């Protein structure tokens, strides 16, 4: 397991301390959990952006987001992004 060390502003450290108490976690576990959640959100946003820009297919975007196709379609619907096009449909049909 790798090690990450960083300096944070005092207000962020205060929020982290409140999180530690609320979740009853030690500092390392809490930071790992928050980092994993942040990266998960980033992966999903990146996949959604690339999909709605027409760069990748629905199935590829779902893979990048680490979601099933159905879970990813719900994410797209929640974002109110227009996502149906003949290019997407043809690529997705080929992938299936």
NORJOHU-V507460 format. One record per residue. N is the residue number from 0. RES is the residue in one small letter. PSI is psi in whole degrees, 0 to 359 (* if undefined). OMEGA is omega in whole degrees, -180 to 180 (999 if undefined). D_LAST is the distance of its C-alpha to the last C-alpha in Angstrom with 1 decimal. Layout:
n = {N,N}
res = {RES,RES}
psi = {PSI,PSI}
omega = {OMEGA,OMEGA}
d_last = {D_LAST,D_LAST}
//
This chain:
n = {0,1,2,3,4,5,6,7,8,9,10,11,12,13,14,15,16,17,18,19,20,21,22,23,24,25,26,27,28,29,30,31,32,33,34,35,36,37,38,39,40,41,42,43,44,45,46,47,48,49,50,51,52,53,54,55,56,57,58,59,60,61,62,63,64,65,66,67,68,69,70,71,72,73,74,75,76,77,78,79,80,81,82,83,84,85,86,87,88,89,90,91,92,93,94,95}
res = {x,x,x,x,x,x,x,x,x,x,x,x,x,x,x,x,x,x,x,x,x,x,x,x,x,x,x,x,x,x,x,x,x,x,x,x,x,x,x,x,x,x,x,x,x,x,x,x,x,x,x,x,x,x,x,x,x,x,x,x,x,x,x,x,x,x,x,x,x,x,x,x,x,x,x,x,x,x,x,x,x,x,x,x,x,x,x,x,x,x,x,x,x,x,x,x}
psi = {133,167,135,130,135,155,141,151,156,321,323,321,322,318,320,317,319,321,317,315,315,317,353,52,155,163,313,315,317,315,319,316,313,321,316,317,319,318,325,314,317,315,316,316,318,315,318,315,314,324,311,337,353,12,329,161,170,314,322,319,318,318,314,325,354,44,161,164,318,319,321,322,325,321,317,315,319,332,351,28,140,129,359,122,160,326,313,316,314,315,317,322,321,320,328,*}
omega = {180,179,176,178,-180,174,180,176,-177,-179,177,178,178,177,178,179,178,178,179,-180,-178,-177,-179,-180,171,-175,-177,-180,-180,-179,177,-179,-180,178,179,179,179,179,176,177,-180,179,-179,179,180,179,179,179,-179,179,-178,175,179,-178,-176,-180,178,-178,178,179,178,178,-180,-180,-177,179,171,178,-179,177,-180,178,176,177,179,179,179,-178,-178,179,174,-173,180,175,-179,178,179,-177,180,-180,-180,177,176,180,-179,999}
d_last = {36.9,37.8,40.4,40.2,43.5,43.9,46.6,46.0,48.1,50.4,48.8,45.4,47.2,48.8,45.5,44.2,47.4,46.9,43.3,44.6,47.2,44.9,42.1,44.7,43.0,44.6,44.1,41.7,39.4,39.4,38.7,35.8,34.4,34.9,33.4,30.2,29.9,30.6,28.0,25.4,26.3,26.3,22.8,21.5,23.7,22.6,18.9,19.8,22.1,19.8,17.0,19.6,21.2,18.1,18.0,14.6,11.3,10.8,8.6,11.2,14.0,13.2,13.4,16.6,18.0,17.4,16.1,13.3,11.1,13.7,16.6,15.7,15.6,19.0,20.2,19.3,21.1,24.0,24.5,24.8,22.8,21.6,17.9,16.5,16.6,15.4,14.5,12.3,10.7,10.1,8.8,6.3,5.2,5.4,3.8,0.0}
//
